[in-house]
Structures are given as C-alpha cells and as structure tokens.
Amino acid sequence: MKHKTVIFKIGGKILEDFDHLNSTISQLRQLYKKKLISNIILIPGGGSFANFIRNAHSVLKFAEELAHWMGIISMNYNGLELNKKFPNLEVTEDFNRLKNLKKKSFCLFLPFQFLKDNDKLPHSWDATSDSITLFLAKELGLNECFLIKDVDGILNNKNQVIKEISTFEFKEMKELGKLAELKSDSEELKERSKPIDPYLTILIDRYQISCIILNGSKNKTRILKYFQAVKPEEEIYTRIK
C-alpha cells in the first residue's frame, strides 16, 4: 500500500544509539526509494536533553512555560545533531514547506518556531514530542502518525504486545492494572514497552488521528515490514486509535 505523506517521530533512545538510528533511517530510505512513501517527514524527540531539563525543572522549580520551550528547543538540537550524522537529509523549519510538498521529499522538521507561532499545546510535561508529532499530523491534514521507539509497543499484563487499542481501552486497562507493570525488575520487559505521554490520548480523541508505535532498534525491520506487508496487522506494532 502506497502512502503519500507520512510523519515519523524518532524517539530519544533511537536518536542516541547510532546503530538504532542507522537502522531506522535505512529502513525509511528503502521505503522512500521503493516509492511506498512519497514524502517522509521526521520529527526528532527530546531524548536525554529533554530529560535533563525535566530533572532541572523538578529541582529548581522554574516556570512551566520555560521548561516547555526548553524541552522543544531540545528537539531542534537533536534534529541538528541528527543532520550531522545524515547530512543528506533536508532540514527545514518552514512549516509551509511541509504543507506544500509537491514532489518526493525526505525531510527533517525542526518544530520550535512553528510551535512558538502556533502555541496550542499545554505548557506541561504531559505534552511532549509524542503529542507534538500528532499535533503536527493534524496541522498537515494526516489521519495517522508514527512513533519510532526502541520498544515493540504497549504490552498487556501478560507481556503481550497489544496490536490495536482505543484511547478508552488504554485508559481503562491502565486504571485496572491490565497493562504490563514497567516498574518491575525485568529489564527485558522495560525494553519492550514504554509509556506514551499523557496528553497524546486526548489529542487522538480530539482530532481522530491514530498513532502507531514501531520498533526502530537495530537488528529489527519492523518499520520496513509494516509498510511492505500485504497484511500489516500481522506485524508487531501498537496502534492507538
């Protein structure tokens, strides 16, 4: 199935491990070259830089607004670092460029200036790069967005990947303790699933845009398989709808 424009957030754990990052970019390039996706838009996560700001904020108690914008600046910083590793990537801060893609494009978007000019998200750690990516998907008129992480997806309390889950089911399972307990001592379990940011489910409901989690780690081809599969529902991922 061919896609015209797809937006991918690359999570911090992927960005900060070159083998993971190289695997992710390689898979996306193959999809692009095979014309399975005409336009690819990458959004960098905040990663360790954002976590540093979060920790500093909790200790120093500076304004939420300042923490919010510093967190988004960390996304821009990570985008520039990503471009140093892959200099052939087109980099832009011009959102109109994304809205008017008329030919094949593989680009990296630095979101700070657009979000500063379109300040519609809460200034809170509840809304991080997951929510920002879905908000950008809405502004581009897309009906889904992808989060590339170093995990398989969201797990139930039997440690199985949940392939499809509604926001209502996600909240209900979380409240009832039916999701995997990630605070356990199992490092293997922690490596298979991580939480999404809390505001993401609100935006999914508000804009009716699905969010798909795919594992971009080295030695895995989950991104490639998802888009190449005759029946993508047979692949490993989590779709939150």
Secondary structure, DSSP 8 states (H G I E B T S, - for coil): --EEEEEEEE-HHHHT-HHHHHHHHHHHHHHHHTTSEEEEEEEE--HHHHHHHHHHHHHH---HHHHHHHHHHHHHHHHHHHHHHSTTSEEE--HHHHHT--S-EEEEE--HHHHHHS--S-SSTTS-HHHHHHHHHHHTT-SEEEEEESS---BBTTS-B-SEE-HHHHHHHHHTT-B--TTSS-HHHHTT-----TTHHHHHHHHT-EEEEEE--TT--HHHHHHH-SSGGGSS-EEE-
